[in-house]
Amino acid sequence: MPNTRKTTEELIAEEGKKVQQLRARMAELKARQKAEERKRDNHRKIVVGAAIMTHIKIDGHFRKEVRDALNLAVTDPKHRSVIPDLLDEQAFQEAQRAAAKKAAVEAAEAAEAAGAANEAPEAVRPSPQGKPDRQGPRAA
C-alpha cells in the first residue's frame, strides 16, 4: 500500500470541518445553558411569588406595600387583569371570602363523603369472633 500524504489544502479542509463541529457543539451547549438558566429563574419567580402571596394574607402593611408596587410596575391591562385582587384591597377581601367559602364547601363535602364511606353494612365488616386462629395447629 502506498503511503499517500495529504495536501495542505486537504489538512486545512479537515481542520475547518473540526472547527465547524466545535462551533456547533458550543452553540448547543450555550443554548442548553440558557434553557437551564431560564428554568432556574422561573422556579425562583414561582417560589418568591408564592412566599409573597402567602405573606400578603398575614400582614396588611406588607399587602399595601405590594399593592403600591404592583400599581406602579404593572401597567399592561392584560397583566393587570390576572391580579385584580392584588391591586385593590376590596377585591382582595372579596377574593379571600370567596376562597374561604369554597374551602368550607369542599370540607363539608369531604366530611360527608367520609361519613358515607364509614356507614358500610355490618355484614361487610369483619368481627373479632370470626377471625381465624393465626397461630395454626401446634405440633405435639
N, C-alpha and C positions, 0 to 999 in steps of 0.2 A: 504494500500500500504506500503510495507516495504521500509524503507529509506536506500538505499544502498550507502555506501561510496565508492568513487573512490580510487583505489590503488595509491600508489606513482608513479608507472610506468605509469599509465593512466594520471595522472596530468602532469608528465614530457612530455609525448607524446603530450598532448594538448598544453602545453606551447611551445614545439618545433614547432608545427604547426603554432602557432601565430607568432613565430619568423620568420619562413619561409615566411609567408604572409607579415610581416613588411619589410623583406629584399626585397621581390619582389616589394612592393609599393615604397620603397626607390629607387630601381633601375629604376622604371618607372618615378619617379619624377626627378631623376638626368638626365635621357635621355631627358625628356621634357625641363629641364633647358638648357642642351647643345644645343638642337634644337633652343630654343629661342635666345641663345647667338649667334649661327651661323647666324640666321636671322638678328639680330641686327648688327652683324659685316658686313654681306653682304650689308645691307642697308647703313651703314656708307661708305663702299667702293664705292658704287654707287654714293652717294652724293658727296664725295670728288673727285671722278673721274670726275663727271660732272662739278664740280667747276673748276678743273684743265683744263679740255677740253675747257671750256669757256674762262678761263683766258689766255691760250696759243694763242688764236686768237687775244687777245688785246695787250699783252705785249711780244715783241720779245725777250727781255732779259730773261724773265721767260721761254719762249718756249725753248731757248737754254739750260737753266739750267735743264729743264725737259728732254730734248733730251739727254743731257750728262748723267743724272742719269739713264735713261732708257737703254742707250747703255751699261752702266756698269752693271746694275742689270738684264736685260732681256737677257739671253744668249741662251735659248732654241729656236731653229729655228721655232718650232710650235707656240710659243708665239710671236716671232718677226714678224711672217707672218701676224698677225692681226693688227699690229700697224706700218706699214711701213711709214705712213705719219708723225708719231711722232718721227721716228728715223732719218729722213733726211729732211733738210729744203726744198730742191727742191721738194720732194714728197709731203711735206706739202702744198707748194704753188700750186702745180698742183691739189691736192685734194680740196683746197679752191676754185680754179677757176671752177672746175667741179661742186662743190656744188652750187656756185653762178649761174652757167649756168642752172643747174637743177631747182633751185628756180625761176629763171626768166621764164623758160618754163612753170612751174606749175602756176605761177602767170598769165601769158598770157592766159593759158587755162582756169583758173578760171574766168578771166575777160571776156573772150569770152563766157563762159557758162552763166555768169550773164547777159551779154548783150543779149543773145538769150532768156533768161527767161523773160527779160523785154520787148521783142518785141512781146507780145501776141496780138492776133487780137483785134481790138477796140470793137467788139461786146461783147467780154467776160468781158471787164472792166465795172464796174458799173459807171453810170453817176449821177451827183448830182441831175439832174431833175427827175430821175427815182426812187429816194429814197422814201419809204413810209413815211407817217407822223407818227413820233414816239410817239406823244402825244395822238393820237387817238381822238375819238369824245368827246366833252365836254358836261357835263350834264347841263341842264338849270336851 
